[in-house]
Amino acid sequence: MTNDEIGAELFISPATVKTHLARVMAKLGAHDRAQLVVRAYEGGLVRPGARG
């Protein structure tokens, strides 16, 4: 999802989404969103094939 889409879903501004993503990436040592997705799968936050 884009920052705009995430913001609309959570009722926050795209700038706030950008700030939160940057902080999460810094804390996890991720360089991009793809690495965050990998971490989410590895950590059991999401399951393959799960939706919603």
N, C-alpha and C positions, 0 to 999 in steps of 0.2 A: 504494500500500500504506500501511497505517497504521504508526505507530511500533512498535506491538506485533507486527505481521506481519513487519516488517523485522527487528526484534530477534530474533524466533523463528527466522527464516531464517539469521541471522548468528550466533546464539548469544550475543547481547549484550542488555543491558537496554534497555527502551524509553527510559529516561532518557539512556543513552549515545547512542542513535539521535538523540534530540532535540538533544543537544549537538553531535554531528557535523553534523547538518543546519543548525543555526544558524550554525556556523562556516563551512560551505561557502557558505551564502547570504550571509554577511557578506563573504567574500572575493570572491564574484562579483557583489556588489551586487544580488542578487535579493531580492525582497520576499516571494515565496511559492514553493511547490513547482512551480507552473505555469511560472514563469520559469526554474527549474532544468531543467525538461524541455526548454524551448526552447533553452537553452544546450547541453544534451546533444546535441540534433539539429544545431544549428549547428556544434558542435565535432567532429561526426562520431563521438561516443561511442556513439550508437545510430542505427539506420537505420529509416526508415518500414517498417512491416510485419514487422520482425524480432521474434522472440519468444524468450524464454529467455535 
